[in-house]
């Protein structure tokens, strides 16, 4: 879609990932205020917002191993239809007992609850900034197969974009045909959405102000990363220091490199959303942080 940008507010940016269920309200308020300014200055901008789960979702996700799933036998559905009886107009469904994993599913709902709780804070902040926005929770609309999106009705997201509404997605629990359940990060969701919607740019706002060739010393920031240059520095890009079950910086960079390789016209920008008007400035310039491109 022309003039479309994806923006992620990282969980480490809007929450304190060292403290469970701890929001950074002033940071979130400042970010949504900048976002309101960006939208006001560019009425033609099409924007899709995603956010991480931070200290809300990652703690129970690690406890219950939600992302790994149950490794159940492949099934087309978690419900099995019984044959229609004589005179029955609709099939009757019963629960599949294979791989029910009561403890796992309890944890699954706990992670959902925490992710939804943080999303409520984000939606409230957007409303306070007078940004018309709607949450599009992936848990209600996405199906996965072995940790990858296989079905997602994007019609509501497209309608929201075309009517000036900001659609908001977030890292969430997802039912999975092979694992039973899993978690998809915002980057996982952006991978699928980018292939379908073809944004011009993806902006990833976190705490780190870019990618460093000497992490964690942070003396040599890399201005641009390509699939060709990445292998020279991959050993120095570490996982997150806090609890992060979706892979940390290394995973994010690898995913975005695959994406720009598939969509050469796409650019991805990793930058800190904490500094001054960094979010507002990132919409104007690709010189902030580290740029990921196909070449």
N, C-alpha and C positions, 0 to 999 in steps of 0.2 A: 504494500500500500504506500502511495506516495506521501512523503513528509511524515512518516511514522517512525517514532523513537520508542524503544523500550528502556525503562529506567528501573534499576533495582536499588532499594535501600537495604543495605546489608544488616543482618541480625546483630553484628558486632557494633554497628553504628547507632542503631535505635534502641538497643538494650545493653545492659552490662552483662557480658557473657560469663563473667566470673561469679555472678550472684544470681541464683535461680529467680525467675519471674520478676526481674528488675528492669523496668522501663527507664529510658533516658528521656523524660518528657520535654525538657527544654530543647534538646537536640532535635527531637521529632517536630516540635513546634517551629523551630527555625527552618527546617527542611521544607515543611509544607508551606511556609510563608514564601520561601524562595520559589517553590513550584507554582504558587499562585501568580507570582510576578512573571515567571516565564510564560505561562499560559496567557496572561493578559497582554503581553507584548507580541505574541505570535498566535493570533486567532486561528490560523490555518494548521497549527501543529496538531498532529495526531499522536497521542501519548498513551502508552500502556505501562502501568506501574506494577512492580512486584516487590515483595519484601521477604526477608528471611525470618526464621523463627527465633533466632538468638537464644537468650537464656530461658525462654518460655518452652519451646518445643524440644530443644536438643537434649535437655537433661532426662526427661522421661523416655525419649527415643533411645538414648543410650542404655538406660536401665532395662527396658523391655526388648531391646534389639529389634526394634520395629522395622528398620530399613531392610534387614536381612530376610525377614518374612519367615514362613513356616516350611518352605520347600515342599509344598503339598503336590500331589499328582495333578497333572494338567486337567482342568475341568472348564467347560464352557461357561459355567455359572456356579454361584454358591448355592443356588436353589435347583432342585431336580424336579421336573414336572412328572406327575403321575398320569397314566393313560386316562383319557376322558371316559367317564362312565356313560352308560346309556342315558340319554336325555341331558347330559351335562353340556353346557354351551362353552364353558371355559375350563382350562386345565387347573388342577389343584397342585400346589407346591408344598414340598416338605423340605426341612433342612437337611443338607448333606452332613453326615456325621464324620466323614473322613477329614482329618486334619483340623478339627474344630479349635484346639489349642486355647482353652478358656483363658489362661494367664496372658497369652499373647494378645488376644482380642480385647481383654481388659486394658492392657497397655496401649493398644491401638486407639481406643477411645480416649485415653488420657492424653495422648499426644495430640489427637484432634482437638480436644478441649483447650489445651494450652496454645496451639496454633491459632485457634479461633479467638482466644482471649486477646492475644497480641494484635490480631487483625482488627478487633473492635477498637483498640487504642488508635491504630493507624486511621481507621475510617472516621473516628471522632475528630482526630486532628485535621484531616482533610476537610471535614464539614466546618470546623472552626475557622479554617482558612478560606471558606466560601468556595471550595472546589467541588463541583458536582461529580460525585464518584459513586461507584457501585462495586461491592465485593463480588467476585466470581470464584467462590471456593472450589478448588480442584477436586476435593474429596467427593463433591456432589456430582461431578460431570466428567471426570477422567477415569479411564480404565487403562491399566498397564499390563505388560507381559514381560516378566523378568526385568523389572526396573525401568522399562521404557514405555512411553505413551503409545497405545495402540488405537485408542478411540477418544475423541474429544469433540463435542459439538461446539464449534466456534461461532455459530450464528449470533448468540447474545453478545459476545465480545465485539464482533464486527458492527452490530447495530449500535452498541454503546459508543464506539469510536466515531461512527458516522453522525451521531446525534450530539456530539460534544460532551459526552459523559466519559469520565476517566474510569476504565475498567481496572480493577485491582486483583491480582492473583498473589499467592504466597506459597512458600514451602508447606506441604501438607501430606497427610496420610492418604494413600491411594489403594484401592482394591486391585490385586494383581492376580492374573490368571494362573501363574506358575508358583508364586511365592505365597499366595493367599492375601497378604498385604505387604505394603512397602511404604517408603517415604520418597517423594520427589522434591528435590530442592527447587528453588526459583530458577536456577540455571538449567536444570533438567526441563522445566516447563518452557523456559525461553527457547531451548533448542527446538522443541516441537513447534512453538508459536512462530519462530523465525522462519522455519521452512514453509509454513503455511501463509504467513502474512507479509513476509519479506520487508522487514524494517530497514531503514537506511543506517541506523546506528543503534548500538546497545550501550548504555551507560551503567556501570557497576560502581555504586558509591559505597565505600566501606570506611574502615579506619586507616588502612594502609594507603599512602599517597601514590602508589604505583607498584611496579614489580622491580625487585632489586636483584642484581647479579651476585650480591654477597650477603643475602639474608642469613642470619638476623642482624649483621653488623649495620646494614642500611647506609652504606657510604656511596654505593654506585647504582643509582636508579637507572633503569633502562627506559629510553624514550619510546621505543617501538619494538614489538616482538612479532615475528612471523613464524610460520611452521618450519622454515629453514633454520632460523637462528635459535629456535627454542631448545634444541637438543644440547646446545653449547652451555646452557645455563640451568637446565632443569634440576640438577642436583642441588642448587642453592635456593630453590623455591620451596619453602617448608609448609607443612600442614599448620593449621591454626593452633596457637598455644592453648586456647580454651577448648572446652568440649564442643566438637563439631562433627556430627556423624555423617555429614554429606561431603567431607573431603578436603576442606580448607582451600588455600590459594592454589595449590598444585592442581587440584581437580578442576577448579574454575578455569584456570588458564588452558588446560588441556581441552576442556569442552569448547571454549571459545575459539581455540585454534582449529578444531575440527569444523566448527561452524563457518568461520571465514574461508576455510578451504572449500567448503561446499558452496558458499555464497560469496564470491570474490568481491562484489560491490559493497559488502557489509564491513563496517568497522566497529570495534569494541573498545571502550575506554574504561580503564580501571583507575580510580582516583579516590582521594579522601573527601568525604562529605562533611568533615568536621571544621574545615578551615574557612573562616569568613564566608564569602559568597561563592564557595567552590562549586556548589550544585548549579547555581545560576550561571556561573562562568563556563561550566562544562558544556552547557547547551550552545554557547557561543563559539567555543574553541576546542579543537582536539589536541591542543598543546598541554593540557593539564593531565598529570598522571602518566600512565603508560597506554599507548595505543597498540591494539592488536589488529593486524591486517593480513591479507593473504600474501602480500609481497612488499 
